[in-house]
Amino acid sequence: MVHFLPDILAFFFIAALIAQRLSVDLRLPDAAYQLITYILLITIGLKGGQAIANNASMALIGHSGLIITMGIVITLVALIIIQIFSKLNKADRVTLAAHYGSVSVGTFAVAVNYLEVSQIPYELTLNLFVALLELPAIILGLYLLSDKTHKLNVKTILAHKSLALIIIGMLIGALYGEISEPLVKNLKPMFGVMLALYLVHMGALAGAKISDIGSNKVFIVSFALIMPLIGASIALFCSWLIGLSHGGATLLAVLGASASYIAVPAVFEQAYPEANIAQALFASLAISFSVNVIWGIELYTQAALLISSL
């Protein structure tokens, strides 16, 4: 009977979403949500930095270049699909595509926990790839929308907290290497509980966003269901090129399938307030995040097993 249930962490998300629709608001206070997010981001950054310290090589540079290219390709594919099948204006098209070209740190954290519970090892370089995949979609999106009134602003790109925290964690992890390992181990016991609380908040937030879809319901829902599968497929192909293990391929597929709901909306809301951020958030959070956490991670794990065995 347990096998028919979703992952235990996913159930926290589902329960909070349902509760929100029943008018029970389980969203965390802002301070609590920020603290939990900080812990998740710094932990991921430290692991990525340790990967740099332990695996610095020309191969890692080449792999990093491929990962950045992957982020650009997924953004462009999303943009082409949106342009062909929707009637969204340019700002909304680019904003939505940028959400899907970037990644969800929360989805990645849930996937890491899933692999660790399942005792499936993975390369620590995946923590580095999380940071690398935050930027390409943001830079490309801002470039496509830049004109005489909206200049491409590097400060706007780099100023967001989530990216800054990951980079700080990576720098410290890379500089101190194994010395930073005790810090990661001390954070690990609380990681699962923090994820559960994080997913309660995100489930409630997704439930609240269901009302913000706007007039493009059919396309937005269809796109939010299909695009993760396309992104995961592109990522699995890249994992095969790199030669990642089963766990590494799973995590890269999760990153390819995920969509940003923190970094991209924060940047684009500041740079282009005329864009429909609520619509993009509904797609990335209420639909794609929900599907990825409840069913997607297990699906990508099975697909990665096939890819890694080739």
N, C-alpha and C positions, 0 to 999 in steps of 0.2 A: 504493500500500500504506500509506503514511503516513497517508492520509486516514481509514483504518479504525481507526486507533489513537486512544485518548483524548488529551486535552491532555497535554503532557509533564509538567506539574506534577501532574496527576491520576495519572499513572503512578507517581510516587513514593509517593503515598498508597496505591494498589492494592498495590504491591510490599511495602510495610511491613505492610499488613493481612494479606496472605497469609503473610508471614514470621512474624508474631505467631501466627497459627493453627498454624504449624509449629514453635512453641515457640522462635522466634528473636526475642528482645525487643529492638526497636530504639528504644524510648522514650528520649528525651534525659534527661540529668540535669536536676534541677529548676532549677538555676542557668542552664543553657544555654537551657532552654525559656522561662524568665522573661525572659532577655535578648532573645531573638528576638521574643517577644510585645511587649515594651516598644518595640522598634524599629518593629514593624508599627503599633502603636497610636499612637505619637507621630507617625509619618509621616502617618497618616490624619488625626489631629487637626490637624497643621500645615496640611495641604491644606484642611481644613474652615475653619480660621481665615482662611486666605488668601481663600477664597470669600466669607466675611463681609466682609473688608476691601475686596474688589474689587466686591462686588455688593450691599452693604447698601442695602435699599430696602423700601418698604411691600410690594412684591410678594413679596420673600423672606420677610417676616413671615407673609404669607398662605399661602405655600407651606409654610412650616414648620408652621403650624397644621394644614394638610391632612395633612402627613406624620404628625404626632402622632395625628390622628384615625385615619389608616390603621392605625397600630400598635394602637390600641384596638379597631378593627373586626376585625382579624385575630385578636386575642386572644379576642374574644367569639365569633367564628365557630368557632374551634377549640374553645372551651368548649362551645358548643351541640352540635357534632358528637360530642365526647367524652361529653357527658351523654346523648345519644340512643342512641349505639351501643355504649357500654361499661358495665361494672358497677363502675368504679373508685369509690373513696370520694371525698369532697369534696376533701380535701387533695391527693390524687393527680390528680384532674381539673384543679384550678386550677393545680397545679404544672406539669403537662404542657402546658396551654394557654399558660401564661406563657412557657415555653421557645419556643413557636412564635410568640408575639406579639412577642418580642424578636428580635434579629438575631445573625448570626454574622459577626464581624469577619474571621475567617479566610476564609470563603467570599467575602466582599466583596473582600478583598485578592487572592485568586486571580482573581476576575472582572476586577479592575482590570488585573492583569498580562495577562490574556487579551485585553482590549481594546487595551492598548498594543502587544502583539505583533502584533495584527491591524490596528493603525493606525486604530482607530475612536475618534474624539474623544468626550469626555463632559464634562458640566458639573462644575466643582469643588464645587458646592453639594451634590453627592451625599455628599461626605465629612462635611458638616455633618449630613445626614440620618441617617448612621450613628449619630451621638451622640444625635440626637433620638429614634431608634427603640429605644434601649437602655432608656429609662425607663418608657414607658407601661404595658407589660405587667407590669413589676415592681411598679409602684405599684398597678395594678388588681388584680393577684394577691394582694398583701399586704392590700389593702383587703377583698377578698372573703373572705379567711381570718381577718381581724382579729376578735377578740372580747374578752371580759373578761380572758382570760389571755394573749392575743397582741395587743398594741397596735401600730398602724401606726407604725413607727419610721423617721423620716426619715434618721437617722444610718446605719441599716442599709442603706437604699437607696443612699445617696451614698458609702458608704465603700469600695465595691469598686474594686480597682486599675485594672481595664480602663476603667471609666467615668471615673475620676479622671485617667488618663493622656490619654484622648481630650480631656477638657475642658481640661486643662493645655495640650496641644498646640494646641487651638482658640484659647484665650485668647492664647497667644504669637503664633500665626499672624495673629489678628485685630489685635493691637496693633502688630505689626511689618510686616505685609503683605508687600510685595516684598522687604524686608530679610531675611526668613526663607527666601526662595527658594533661596539657595545651600546652606542646610542640607538642604533637601529633595533638591536635586540631588546632594549628596554621599552621601545615603542611598540614592539610586536604584540605583547600580550593584550594591549588595549586596542589593537588595530581592528579586530573583529567587532567589538562593541561600538567603536567609533563609526564603523561602516554601517552597522545596524541603525544607529541614530541618524546618520547621514541619509540613509535610504528612507527612513520615516519622514524626514523633512522633504526629501525629493518627491516621495509619493504624494504627500499633501500638496506640494507645489504643482505637480503634474495634474492632480485633481482640480486645482483651481484654474489651471491654464486651459482646460478643456473648453471653457466658455469663450476663449479668445481667438478661435480659429478664423473668424471673418467669413467672407463670402466665397472662398476658394476651397470649400470643404473636401470635395471629391479628389481634387488634384493633390492637396496637401497631405491628406491621409494616405493616398496611394504612393506618393513620392516617399513619405516617411517610412513606409513599409518596404518598399523596393530598394531604395538607395543603400541601406545598410548591407544588403546582400551583394550589391555591386561593389561597394567599398571593400567588403570582406574578401571578395573574389580577387580584386586587384592586389590586396595585401597578401593573400595566400600565394599568388604568383611571385610577388617580391620575396616572400619568405623562402620559396623554393630556390630563387636565384641566389639568395644569401646562404642557404643551407642551414636554416634554423631547425632546432629540435622540435618535437611535438609541442612542448609547452611554449617555446618561443614563437612558433607559427600561430598557435592559438591566440597569444596576446597581440601579435601584429594584426591578425584578422579582426580581433575585437577593436583595436584602434582604427582600422580601416572602416569598420561598420559603425563606429560611434560618431556622434555629432556633438559639437560644443554647445554648452548652455551656460558657460561662465565667461570665458575669455572673449569670444567673438561678440556676444550681445553687449558686453560692457564696452568694448572698443567701438563698435558700430553705432551704439546708442549715443555715444559722445560725438563721433565724427559725422554721422548721418542720422540725426533725429527724425528725419522725414521717412526713413525706412520702417517697414512694419516688423518691428522686433518681436512683438507678441506672436505673430503668425509663425515666424521661424522658431521661436521658443516652443510653441505648441508642437510643431513637427519634431524637433530634436529631443524635447524632454517628455512630453506626454505620450508620444507615439514611439519614436525610435529607442529612447532610453528604456522605456517600459518593456518593449519587445526584446531588446538585447539582454536585459537583466533577467527577465522571466524565462525566455526560451533560447535566445541567441547564443549565449556563451557556451551552453552545452552543444548546440549545433556546430559552432565554429570549432569546438574541441574535437568533434568527430571528423569534420572536414580536414582539420590540420593533421590528424593522424594519417589520413590517406596521402596528403601532400608530402609530409615528412618521410614517408616510407618509399617515395619514388626514387 
